[in-house]
């Protein structure tokens, strides 16, 4: 099977994006109908999968005309900057304590507890 040309790939991906936007708009209309029919039982977590097109459709269907969203210019390019120190896994990284250190600390603690228990029993029996 031959690889698709750049033009074929661009057309196919544009078509897929249009289909996804249309299906999200349709899903937004369905979620709006469910909300309007029974707002008390509506689960707002269902809005998470709508994306911008679906949320706009949902908002228009329930009567909200101004979402306060600024459109992203089509000419905007994605730029990769340096992640901030508090973003992603970087903030989750911690120094790993070795097994030997944990075992030594647990052994010392167990020894202190044993000495205290023996001393207490000896003192109570005396």
N, C-alpha and C positions, 0 to 999 in steps of 0.2 A: 504494500500500500504506500502510495507516494505521500509525502508531507504536503500539507496545504500551503499555498502561497501566502505571502504577507497580506495581500488584498482579500483573499478568501477568509483568512483568520480574522482580519479586522471586521469584515461583514458578519461573520458568524458570532463574534463576541458582541458586536453592537446589537445584533438581533437578540442574543441571550439577555443583554442588559435591558432592552425594551420589554421583552417578555416578563422578566422578573419585576420590573416596575409596574407593568400592567397587572400582574397577579397580586402584587402588594396593594395596589389601589383597590382591586376587587375585594381582597381580604379586609382592607380598611372599611369599605362600605358594609361588608358583612358584620364586622365588629361594631360598627356604629349602629346598625339595625338591632343587634343584640343589646347594646347599651340603652338605646331608646326604648326598647320593648320592656326591659326589666333592669333598671340601673342598680337596684339593690343587690342583685346576684351577679353583676358584671365583675369579671376578674381582670384588673388592669394589667396583669402580667402578660396577657395576650397581646398587648400593644408593643411589647419589646421586639417582636419579629417583623413589625411592619416597615421599618425603615422610614426615610423621609417621605417618599411618595405615599405610602400607606397612612402615615400619621396626618399628612395634609388632607388626604381624602376623608379620613375619620373625623378630623376637626371640622371640615366643611360640612360634613353630613350631620353633625350634631349642632351646627350653628356657630362655630367659632371661625371668624374670618381672618383674624390677624394672629398668627402664631408667634410673631417676633423672631422668626428665623431669618438669618441672612443667607442668601444663596452663595454657594461656592462658585467662583468664576471658573469657567471651563478651561481657561488658559493657565490656571494655577497648577504648578508642578509640585509633586511630592518631594520634599527635601528631608534628608536624614540628618538630624542634628545629634549632638551628643546628648545621651539621656541624662536626666538629672539624677543625682545620687539617690533620691528617694523613690525612683520609679522602678517598677518591675521587680525582678529577682534580686537586684543589687541591694535593695534595702532588707531583703530577707536573709542575706548571707551572714553567717555567724562563724566564729572560729570553732572548729570541731575539737571537742575535748577527747583525748585518747582514752581507750578502754582501760589502760593501766592506771591512769590518773583517777578515773571513776572507781575502779576496783580498790585502789589504795585508800581513797576517801571513805568508801563503804566499809572497808576493813577496820580503819581507825574508829569510825563511828560505832561499829559493832563491838569493838573492844572496850570503848568507853562505856557503852550501855551494859555490857557484861560485868565490868568492874563495879559499876553503880548498883546493879542488881545484886551481885554477891555481897557488896558492902551493906546494902539495905537488909538483906536476909540475915546476915550475921548480926547486925545491930538489933533487929527485931527478936532474934533468938537469944540474945545475950541478956 
